[in-house]
Amino acid sequence: FPGQLNCDLRKIAVNLVPFPRLHFFMTGFAPLTSRGSQQYRALTVPELTQQMFDAKNMMCAADPRHGRYLTAAALFRGRMSTKEVDEQMLNVQNKNSSYFVEWIP
């Protein structure tokens, strides 16, 4: 997306899945920490990516292991390599290919 910081959720949904009836967001958030937690530790891209798709980090009452993803979008913030992010997202897709549909028309 051009101007990634200025896009909204509606635009993301429309651009990822061409069928409006299939626009269901399952938002994962990482790192998910409690408000009182004083410890801070820099996480690597693989750790963040793994946490994003973990059922414990989902912002809805659904387990992603009991369904299939049509597509996924990951928005990262901070200092990290775009190459490393691309590699990790490809790794997630290859490792968990049974959770993703093969093709969207």
C-alpha positions in Angstrom: 0.0 0.0 0.0 1.4 3.4 -0.8 1.5 5.5 2.4 1.2 2.5 4.7 0.9 4.7 7.8 -2.1 6.5 6.4 -4.3 3.5 5.5 -7.3 2.4 7.5 -8.8 -1.0 8.3 -11.5 -0.7 5.6 -8.9 -0.2 2.9 -6.8 -3.1 4.2 -9.8 -5.4 4.1 -10.9 -4.3 0.6 -7.4 -4.7 -0.8 -6.7 -8.1 0.8 -10.0 -9.9 0.2 -12.1 -9.1 -2.9 -15.4 -10.3 -1.4 -17.1 -8.0 1.1 -19.0 -10.9 2.8 -15.7 -12.4 3.8 -14.3 -9.4 5.6 -13.8 -10.8 9.1 -10.8 -9.5 11.1 -9.0 -11.6 13.6 -6.6 -9.2 15.1 -3.5 -10.5 16.8 -1.3 -8.2 18.9 2.3 -8.5 19.8 3.9 -8.0 22.2 1.0 -8.4 24.5 2.0 -7.3 28.0 0.1 -6.2 31.1 -0.1 -2.5 32.1 1.7 -3.1 35.4 4.6 -4.9 33.7 7.8 -2.9 34.3 10.1 -5.1 32.4 10.9 -4.4 28.8 12.8 -6.6 26.5 13.4 -6.1 22.8 11.9 -8.9 20.8 13.2 -10.3 17.6 11.1 -10.4 14.4 10.6 -14.2 14.6 9.4 -13.8 18.2 6.9 -11.0 17.3 5.7 -13.0 14.3 5.1 -16.1 16.3 3.2 -14.2 19.0 1.1 -12.4 16.4 -0.4 -15.7 15.2 -0.7 -17.2 18.7 -4.3 -17.8 19.9 -3.4 -16.2 23.3 -2.6 -12.9 21.5 -5.9 -12.7 19.5 -8.2 -9.8 20.3 -11.3 -12.0 19.6 -12.7 -15.1 21.1 -11.7 -17.4 18.2 -8.9 -19.9 17.9 -7.1 -19.5 14.5 -6.2 -23.2 14.6 -9.9 -24.1 14.0 -10.3 -22.4 10.7 -8.4 -21.0 7.7 -7.0 -17.7 6.8 -7.9 -16.1 3.5 -5.0 -13.8 3.8 -2.9 -12.0 6.5 -1.5 -8.6 6.9 1.2 -7.7 9.4 2.0 -4.2 10.4 5.3 -3.8 12.3 6.6 -0.7 14.1 10.2 0.0 15.1 13.7 -0.6 13.8 13.8 -3.8 11.9 14.9 -5.1 8.5 12.2 -5.3 5.8 14.0 -8.3 4.5 13.8 -10.1 7.8 10.1 -9.3 8.1 9.5 -10.6 4.6 11.4 -13.8 5.3 9.5 -14.4 8.6 6.1 -13.8 6.9 7.0 -16.2 4.1 8.2 -18.7 6.8 4.9 -18.5 8.6 3.0 -19.0 5.4 5.1 -22.0 4.4 5.1 -23.6 7.9 1.4 -23.1 8.4 0.2 -23.6 4.8 -2.7 -25.8 6.0 -4.2 -22.8 7.8 -4.2 -20.7 4.6 -6.5 -21.1 1.6 -4.6 -22.0 -1.6 -6.1 -19.3 -3.8 -8.5 -16.3 -3.8 -10.0 -15.4 -7.2 
